[in-house]
Amino acid sequence: MATGKIPHATAKRLPIYYRYLNILADEGVERISSRDFAERINIDATTIRRDFAYFGQLGTRGFGYNVQSLLRFFRKALYQDHLTHVALIGVGNLGRALLKYNFQQTNNIRISAAFDTDPAITGTIQNGVPVYSMTDLEQQIKDQQIKIAILATPVSAAQEITDALVEAGVEGLMNFSATRVNVPDTVDVKYIDLANELQSLIFFVANREERTN
Ligand SMILES: NC(=O)c1ccc[n+]([C@@H]2O[C@H](COP(=O)([O-])OP(=O)(O)OC[C@H]3O[C@@H](n4cnc5c(N)ncnc54)[C@H](O)[C@@H]3O)[C@@H](O)[C@H]2O)c1
């Protein structure tokens, strides 16, 4: 689908493009120039053209981009054309908030199995999602062919759980616990550290004047 290696920054922008293309389609917009698209999403037009170029010829010079065909393209590129099942490990404060969020409504993603060690919560159903004990982890992940997992446990358990997930066949991990984990090259880890993000936002706001971009 892509015509070469996609830079990380480009990959991060793809869901933004996809989200706004859906909005444009809902508004009945049939085609849009990179300049108008840039204004809508607040990313400069050169960046958009360069990002799209990684995927080949998506638009026509002087005509702009056809919203429906771009939407079809990104839906496929982001695997939004089929439902992705995700496992959640750790049903505490953060885990429960994630279970409450209906990913499926706007994205084709569903947390379909949750896991915890706390006997008060295992064996229950939270927001329509069964919570299994950790002893069921390997079997459930294999049976449900889950390839993506979210880690929302304390730091102390992160590596052990990661090893078990990898062993069970998980290939992508979204790690909310504030620690690095070791995985084989065949597994991708995304680290989400809200405190870091806030700190960097605070820094950017405080240094607005010196900023070049
Ligand atoms: N709460 C937040 O806003 C927030 C924000 C960003 C990051 N985090 C990080 O996310 C992680 C979870 O935070 P939280 O506030 O939900 O914590 P929490 O203590 O409320 O929940 C942690 C859950 O993990 C379970 N657990 C503990 N050990 C386990 C194991 N070995 N296997 C499976 N489950 C296990 C606990 O029973 C509990 O349900 C922490 O690492 C925290 O630093 C939390």
The ligand as a Gaussian input file, in Angstrom:
#p B3LYP/6-31G(d) Opt

LIG

0 1
 N       -4.950000       6.813000      36.377000
 C       -4.419000       7.601000      35.492000
 O       -4.898000       8.704000      35.153000
 C       -3.169000       7.187000      34.783000
 C       -2.741000       8.015000      33.776000
 C       -1.616000       7.644000      33.071000
 C       -0.950000       6.484000      33.390000
 N       -1.362000       5.704000      34.398000
 C       -0.594000       4.480000      34.663000
 O       -1.435000       3.379000      34.321000
 C       -1.231000       2.316000      35.219000
 C       -2.545000       2.003000      35.907000
 O       -2.989000       3.133000      36.660000
 P       -4.329000       3.097000      37.497000
 O       -4.519000       4.429000      38.069000
 O       -5.438000       2.502000      36.668000
 O       -3.923000       2.046000      38.654000
 P       -4.885000       1.190000      39.578000
 O       -4.086000       0.802000      40.750000
 O       -6.197000       1.879000      39.769000
 O       -5.180000      -0.114000      38.655000
 C       -4.228000      -1.086000      38.373000
 C       -4.946000      -2.395000      38.125000
 O       -3.978000      -3.365000      37.739000
 C       -4.273000      -4.564000      38.414000
 N       -3.046000      -5.359000      38.532000
 C       -2.040000      -5.223000      39.427000
 N       -1.069000      -6.152000      39.189000
 C       -1.504000      -6.866000      38.140000
 C       -0.952000      -7.970000      37.427000
 N        0.229000      -8.521000      37.755000
 N       -1.660000      -8.473000      36.382000
 C       -2.868000      -7.937000      36.042000
 N       -3.427000      -6.901000      36.685000
 C       -2.745000      -6.372000      37.708000
 C       -4.843000      -4.124000      39.761000
 O       -5.606000      -5.147000      40.371000
 C       -5.681000      -2.932000      39.337000
 O       -6.995000      -3.287000      38.993000
 C       -0.150000       2.766000      36.210000
 O        1.086000       2.253000      35.769000
 C       -0.207000       4.275000      36.115000
 O        1.038000       4.839000      36.403000
 C       -2.463000       6.023000      35.091000

